[in-house]
Amino acid sequence: MIPAVKLSPAAFSVTNQRSKSAFVPSVSILNMKKFASCSLRPLYLTRLDDPHTSELKPRRQLLDFRCAASAADDKESKAEVVPASSEVAQKLKISIYFATWWALNVIFNIYNKKVLNAFPYPWLTSTLSLACGSAMMLFSWVTCLVEAPKTDLDFWKALFPVAVAHTIGHVAATVSMSKVAVSFTHIIKSAEPAFSVLVSRFILGESFPMPVYLSLLPIIGGCGLAAATELNFNMIGFMGAMISNLAFVFRNIFSKRGMKGKSVSGMNYYACLSIMSLVILTPFAIAMEGPQMWAAGWQKALADVGPNVLWWIGAQSVFYHLYNQVSYMSLDQISPLTFSIGNTMKRISVIVSSIIIFRTPVRPVNALGAAIAIFGTFLYSQVRAPCM
């Protein structure tokens, strides 16, 4: 790369009185011994024999140049050297995000399953989760704990399809967990990469390298084996997890396409998403279940469990918002590949912890299917990296 040379107007005298603009001599007539390039960036050069510079430095000094980077620099010259301490701090920050994300997700799934066992109304449960998160963020904005996002009508128009897909995926996953074990729901949800590739290939027309397609085989095969050997298989629970996968794939697609150029942080982006999803979901929850069913279910839950059910509902609502919020905050700090690997590890922690806590019976063949599916998801994240 040949560096651009920017010459100060005061560097050379002008003898032509008919032109008031500065005269820039060609490179061929410059005495190159009097100049030096100190960087590949564009430079401001000053002659040594200029009277101004001669007053500043002794004449014995051969080279005396002031270097300044131009604003029209390229990407390579903009690279900055990151101190080792800053890099360590960034890795520590990401590690804290991941650990918090996984822990909050595990806690949410435990309380969510407890609520659904005592109060089997997934539409209301999903609505309360979104309502709690929306209220928390509105309070944070009003009290200035978090700076409110600057949005306009175009932002909310772009967010609408994302919110629709998010609402469908959230409700479908909750319906699934109300019918089957938490571990089974997450085993089926580990097939989300397969849905992503298939939707991108047949609907969006994107193509992928052969290793990406091959990585889907263990995902599909492992999920199929786990479903076939599930002791408490339920078709509604299975279909709920499958619909959730498809909805979240479209959520990611709409989010990438519609939110380009929108300067909203991950925390505020998910807050806006929760508010719009709550507005969309509320009328459907009333239509699908309704206050009469909720009142009857509430009386039964109080009789069976006692006041603890109220604590469970509050906990699952709070932790649902927190774990999603942290995941979106993590996306601001890491690459899609790192996030995909983290999501895979998160799912493993949820499956293992739910099996231990709820003492879910698992056949060896069922565990093998789950392991194959999770391993396939990890392979997918590795071979998908060049395409991201």
C-alpha positions as CSV (number, residue, x, y, z in Angstrom):
1,M,0.0,0.0,0.0
2,I,1.4,3.4,-1.0
3,P,0.7,5.9,1.7
4,A,-1.0,9.1,0.8
5,V,1.0,12.3,1.3
6,K,-0.8,15.4,2.7
7,L,1.4,18.5,2.4
8,S,0.8,21.5,4.7
9,P,0.1,24.7,2.7
10,A,2.8,26.5,4.8
11,A,5.5,24.0,3.8
12,F,6.3,25.5,0.5
13,S,6.5,29.1,-0.8
14,V,4.5,30.3,-3.7
15,T,6.1,32.5,-6.4
16,N,3.2,32.6,-8.9
17,Q,1.1,35.6,-8.0
18,R,-1.6,34.8,-10.5
19,S,-2.7,31.9,-8.4
20,K,-3.7,32.2,-4.7
21,S,-3.8,28.5,-4.1
22,A,-0.9,26.6,-2.6
23,F,1.6,25.1,-5.1
24,V,2.2,21.4,-4.5
25,P,5.4,20.3,-6.2
26,S,5.5,16.9,-7.9
27,V,7.3,14.0,-6.3
28,S,10.0,14.1,-8.9
29,I,11.3,17.6,-7.9
30,L,11.2,17.0,-4.2
31,N,14.5,16.3,-2.4
32,M,13.5,13.0,-0.9
33,K,16.4,13.0,1.5
34,K,14.6,15.8,3.4
35,F,11.5,13.7,4.0
36,A,10.7,10.5,5.8
37,S,7.7,8.3,6.1
38,C,7.1,7.3,9.7
39,S,3.9,5.3,9.2
40,L,1.8,3.6,6.5
41,R,-0.9,6.1,7.5
42,P,-1.3,9.4,5.6
43,L,1.3,12.0,6.9
44,Y,1.6,15.7,7.3
45,L,5.2,16.5,6.2
46,T,7.3,19.6,6.9
47,R,10.5,20.6,5.2
48,L,13.7,20.8,7.2
49,D,14.8,24.1,5.6
50,D,11.5,25.8,6.4
51,P,12.2,28.8,8.6
52,H,9.5,27.8,11.1
53,T,11.0,24.4,11.8
54,S,14.5,25.6,11.8
55,E,13.6,27.7,14.8
56,L,12.3,24.8,16.7
57,K,15.0,22.2,16.2
58,P,18.8,22.2,15.8
59,R,20.0,21.8,12.2
60,R,22.1,18.8,13.2
61,Q,19.0,16.7,13.6
62,L,18.5,15.1,10.2
63,L,14.9,14.3,10.4
64,D,12.1,16.3,12.0
65,F,8.6,15.4,11.0
66,R,5.3,15.5,12.7
67,C,3.1,12.5,11.9
68,A,-0.7,12.6,12.1
69,A,-3.2,10.0,10.9
70,S,-5.8,11.1,8.4
71,A,-9.5,10.4,9.1
72,A,-9.7,8.7,5.7
73,D,-7.6,5.8,7.0
74,D,-8.4,2.2,6.1
75,K,-9.4,-0.6,8.4
76,E,-6.0,-2.1,8.8
77,S,-4.4,1.1,10.0
78,K,-7.2,1.6,12.5
79,A,-6.3,-1.5,14.4
80,E,-5.3,-0.8,17.9
81,V,-3.1,-2.8,20.2
82,V,-5.2,-4.1,23.0
83,P,-3.3,-4.4,26.3
84,A,-3.0,-7.8,27.8
85,S,-4.8,-6.7,30.9
86,S,-7.8,-5.5,28.8
87,E,-8.0,-8.8,27.0
88,V,-8.0,-10.7,30.3
89,A,-10.7,-8.4,31.7
90,Q,-12.8,-9.0,28.6
91,K,-12.5,-12.8,28.9
92,L,-13.4,-12.6,32.5
93,K,-16.4,-10.5,31.7
94,I,-17.6,-13.0,29.0
95,S,-17.0,-15.9,31.5
96,I,-19.2,-14.2,34.1
97,Y,-21.9,-13.6,31.4
98,F,-21.9,-17.3,30.5
99,A,-21.9,-18.5,34.1
100,T,-24.8,-16.2,34.9
101,W,-26.7,-17.1,31.8
102,W,-26.5,-20.8,32.5
103,A,-27.3,-20.5,36.2
104,L,-30.4,-18.3,35.5
105,N,-31.6,-20.6,32.8
106,V,-31.4,-23.7,35.0
107,I,-33.2,-21.9,37.8
108,F,-35.9,-20.7,35.5
109,N,-36.5,-24.2,34.0
110,I,-36.8,-25.7,37.5
111,Y,-39.4,-23.1,38.7
112,N,-41.2,-23.1,35.4
113,K,-41.7,-26.9,35.6
114,K,-42.9,-26.6,39.3
115,V,-45.4,-24.0,38.3
116,L,-46.7,-26.0,35.4
117,N,-47.0,-29.2,37.5
118,A,-49.2,-27.3,40.1
119,F,-50.8,-24.8,37.7
120,P,-51.0,-26.3,34.2
121,Y,-51.9,-23.2,32.3
122,P,-49.0,-22.5,29.9
123,W,-50.6,-19.5,28.1
124,L,-51.0,-17.6,31.4
125,T,-47.6,-18.7,32.6
126,S,-46.0,-17.4,29.4
127,T,-47.9,-14.1,29.7
128,L,-46.8,-13.6,33.3
129,S,-43.2,-14.2,32.3
130,L,-43.3,-11.4,29.7
131,A,-45.4,-9.1,32.0
132,C,-42.8,-9.4,34.8
133,G,-39.9,-8.6,32.5
134,S,-41.7,-5.7,30.9
135,A,-42.6,-4.2,34.3
136,M,-38.9,-4.6,35.5
137,M,-37.6,-2.7,32.5
138,L,-40.2,0.0,32.5
139,F,-39.3,0.6,36.2
140,S,-35.6,0.7,35.3
141,W,-36.3,3.3,32.6
142,V,-38.5,5.5,34.7
143,T,-36.0,5.5,37.6
144,C,-33.1,6.0,35.3
145,L,-31.4,2.9,36.5
146,V,-31.0,2.0,32.8
147,E,-31.0,4.5,30.0
148,A,-34.1,4.3,28.0
149,P,-33.6,3.4,24.3
150,K,-34.2,6.0,21.6
151,T,-36.7,4.4,19.3
152,D,-39.0,5.5,16.5
153,L,-41.8,4.1,14.5
154,D,-39.5,2.3,12.0
155,F,-37.9,0.5,15.0
156,W,-41.2,-0.9,16.2
157,K,-42.2,-1.9,12.7
158,A,-39.0,-3.9,12.3
159,L,-39.5,-5.4,15.7
160,F,-43.0,-6.6,15.1
161,P,-42.2,-9.8,13.1
162,V,-39.5,-10.6,15.6
163,A,-41.9,-10.2,18.5
164,V,-44.5,-12.5,16.7
165,A,-41.9,-15.2,16.3
166,H,-40.6,-14.8,19.8
167,T,-44.2,-15.0,21.2
168,I,-44.9,-18.2,19.3
169,G,-41.6,-19.8,20.3
170,H,-42.0,-18.9,24.0
171,V,-45.6,-20.2,24.3
172,A,-44.8,-23.4,22.3
173,A,-41.8,-24.2,24.6
174,T,-44.0,-23.6,27.7
175,V,-46.7,-25.8,26.3
176,S,-44.1,-28.5,25.7
177,M,-42.8,-28.4,29.2
178,S,-46.3,-28.6,30.6
179,K,-46.7,-32.0,28.9
180,V,-43.3,-33.6,29.0
181,A,-40.1,-33.6,31.1
182,V,-37.9,-30.6,30.9
183,S,-35.0,-32.7,29.7
184,F,-37.0,-34.1,26.8
185,T,-38.1,-30.6,25.7
186,H,-34.5,-29.4,25.6
187,I,-33.3,-32.5,23.8
188,I,-35.8,-31.7,21.0
189,K,-34.9,-28.0,21.1
190,S,-31.3,-29.0,20.5
191,A,-32.4,-29.7,16.9
192,E,-32.8,-25.9,16.3
193,P,-29.7,-25.8,14.1
194,A,-31.3,-28.3,11.7
195,F,-34.3,-26.1,11.4
196,S,-32.1,-23.1,10.8
197,V,-30.3,-24.7,7.9
198,L,-33.4,-26.2,6.3
199,V,-35.3,-22.9,6.5
200,S,-32.3,-21.0,5.1
201,R,-31.9,-23.5,2.3
202,F,-35.4,-24.1,1.1
203,I,-37.1,-20.7,2.0
204,L,-34.3,-18.2,1.8
205,G,-32.3,-20.0,-0.9
206,E,-29.0,-20.0,1.0
207,S,-26.5,-22.7,0.4
208,F,-24.0,-24.3,2.8
209,P,-20.9,-26.4,2.6
210,M,-21.3,-30.2,2.7
211,P,-19.9,-30.5,6.3
212,V,-22.8,-28.3,7.6
213,Y,-25.3,-30.7,6.1
214,L,-23.5,-33.7,7.4
215,S,-23.5,-32.2,10.9
216,L,-27.3,-32.3,10.9
217,L,-27.3,-36.1,10.7
218,P,-26.3,-36.7,14.3
219,I,-28.7,-33.9,15.5
220,I,-31.7,-35.4,13.7
221,G,-30.7,-39.0,14.5
222,G,-30.1,-38.3,18.2
223,C,-33.3,-36.4,18.6
224,G,-35.2,-39.1,16.9
225,L,-33.7,-41.8,19.1
226,A,-34.4,-39.8,22.2
227,A,-38.0,-39.3,21.2
228,A,-38.6,-42.9,20.3
229,T,-37.3,-44.1,23.6
230,E,-38.9,-41.4,25.9
231,L,-40.8,-43.1,28.7
232,N,-43.3,-40.3,29.0
233,F,-43.7,-39.3,25.4
234,N,-46.5,-36.9,24.6
235,M,-47.3,-35.7,21.1
236,I,-48.4,-32.2,22.2
237,G,-45.1,-31.8,24.1
238,F,-43.1,-33.1,21.2
239,M,-44.9,-30.8,18.7
240,G,-44.6,-27.8,21.1
241,A,-40.8,-28.2,21.1
242,M,-40.7,-28.6,17.3
243,I,-42.8,-25.4,16.8
244,S,-40.6,-23.5,19.2
245,N,-37.5,-24.5,17.2
246,L,-39.1,-23.2,14.0
247,A,-40.4,-20.0,15.6
248,F,-37.0,-19.1,17.1
249,V,-35.3,-19.7,13.7
250,F,-37.6,-17.2,12.1
251,R,-37.1,-14.8,15.1
252,N,-33.4,-14.8,14.4
253,I,-33.9,-14.3,10.7
254,F,-36.3,-11.4,11.2
255,S,-34.0,-9.9,13.8
256,K,-30.9,-9.9,11.5
257,R,-32.8,-8.5,8.6
258,G,-34.9,-5.9,10.3
259,M,-32.7,-4.6,13.0
260,K,-29.6,-3.7,10.9
261,G,-28.5,-0.2,11.7
262,K,-30.6,0.1,14.9
263,S,-28.4,1.4,17.7
264,V,-30.2,-0.3,20.7
265,S,-28.2,-2.3,23.3
266,G,-28.9,-5.9,23.9
267,M,-30.6,-5.3,27.2
268,N,-33.0,-2.6,25.8
269,Y,-33.6,-4.6,22.7
270,Y,-34.9,-7.6,24.6
271,A,-36.9,-5.3,26.9
272,C,-38.7,-3.8,23.8
273,L,-39.2,-7.3,22.5
274,S,-40.8,-8.4,25.7
275,I,-43.2,-5.4,25.8
276,M,-44.4,-6.0,22.2
277,S,-44.7,-9.8,22.8
278,L,-46.8,-9.1,25.9
279,V,-49.2,-7.0,23.8
280,I,-49.4,-9.7,21.2
281,L,-49.9,-12.6,23.6
282,T,-52.3,-11.2,26.2
283,P,-55.5,-11.4,24.0
284,F,-54.6,-14.9,22.8
285,A,-54.0,-16.1,26.4
286,I,-57.4,-14.9,27.4
287,A,-59.1,-16.6,24.4
288,M,-57.3,-19.9,24.9
289,E,-57.7,-20.3,28.7
290,G,-59.6,-17.4,30.2
291,P,-60.2,-16.1,33.7
292,Q,-62.6,-18.8,34.7
293,M,-60.1,-21.6,34.0
294,W,-57.4,-19.6,35.8
295,A,-59.5,-19.1,38.9
296,A,-60.3,-22.8,39.1
297,G,-56.7,-23.8,38.6
298,W,-55.5,-21.3,41.2
299,Q,-57.9,-22.7,43.8
300,K,-56.6,-26.2,43.1
301,A,-53.0,-25.2,43.2
302,L,-53.4,-23.5,46.6
303,A,-55.1,-26.6,47.9
304,D,-52.4,-29.0,46.6
305,V,-49.3,-26.9,47.1
306,G,-50.2,-24.0,49.3
307,P,-48.8,-20.4,49.1
308,N,-45.5,-21.7,47.7
309,V,-47.1,-21.7,44.3
310,L,-47.2,-17.9,44.4
311,W,-43.4,-17.8,45.1
312,W,-42.8,-20.2,42.2
313,I,-44.8,-18.1,39.7
314,G,-42.9,-15.0,40.8
315,A,-39.5,-16.7,40.6
316,Q,-40.1,-18.3,37.2
317,S,-41.2,-14.9,35.8
318,V,-38.2,-13.0,37.1
319,F,-35.7,-15.6,36.1
320,Y,-37.1,-16.0,32.6
321,H,-36.5,-12.3,32.0
322,L,-33.1,-12.2,33.6
323,Y,-31.7,-15.2,31.7
324,N,-32.9,-13.9,28.3
325,Q,-31.6,-10.4,29.1
326,V,-28.2,-11.8,30.0
327,S,-28.1,-13.8,26.8
328,Y,-28.8,-10.7,24.7
329,M,-26.2,-8.8,26.6
330,S,-23.7,-11.7,25.8
331,L,-24.4,-11.3,22.1
332,D,-23.1,-7.7,22.3
333,Q,-19.8,-9.1,23.5
334,I,-19.1,-12.3,21.6
335,S,-19.3,-13.8,18.1
336,P,-22.2,-15.9,16.9
337,L,-20.0,-19.0,17.0
338,T,-19.1,-18.5,20.7
339,F,-22.7,-17.8,21.5
340,S,-23.8,-21.0,19.7
341,I,-21.3,-23.1,21.6
342,G,-22.4,-21.4,24.9
343,N,-26.0,-22.2,24.0
344,T,-25.1,-25.9,23.5
345,M,-23.4,-26.0,26.9
346,K,-26.3,-24.3,28.5
347,R,-28.7,-26.9,27.2
348,I,-26.5,-29.7,28.6
349,S,-26.6,-28.0,32.0
350,V,-30.4,-27.7,31.9
351,I,-30.9,-31.4,30.8
352,V,-28.6,-32.8,33.5
353,S,-29.8,-30.6,36.3
354,S,-33.5,-31.2,35.5
355,I,-32.9,-35.0,35.5
356,I,-31.3,-34.8,38.9
357,I,-33.8,-32.5,40.5
358,F,-37.0,-34.0,39.2
359,R,-35.5,-37.6,39.2
360,T,-36.6,-38.1,35.7
361,P,-36.2,-41.8,34.7
362,V,-33.9,-42.1,31.7
363,R,-33.2,-45.2,29.7
364,P,-29.6,-45.8,28.5
365,V,-30.7,-45.6,24.9
366,N,-32.6,-42.4,25.6
367,A,-29.4,-40.9,27.1
368,L,-27.4,-42.0,24.1
369,G,-29.8,-40.3,21.8
370,A,-29.6,-37.1,23.8
371,A,-25.8,-37.3,23.8
372,I,-25.7,-37.8,20.0
373,A,-28.0,-34.8,19.4
374,I,-25.9,-32.5,21.7
375,F,-22.7,-33.7,20.1
376,G,-24.2,-33.0,16.6
377,T,-25.1,-29.5,17.8
378,F,-21.5,-28.9,18.8
379,L,-20.2,-30.2,15.5
380,Y,-22.6,-27.9,13.7
381,S,-21.3,-24.9,15.6
382,Q,-17.8,-25.8,14.5
383,V,-18.4,-26.4,10.8
384,R,-20.8,-23.4,10.6
385,A,-18.2,-21.0,11.8
386,P,-16.8,-20.0,8.4
387,C,-20.3,-19.2,7.1
388,M,-21.1,-16.8,10.0
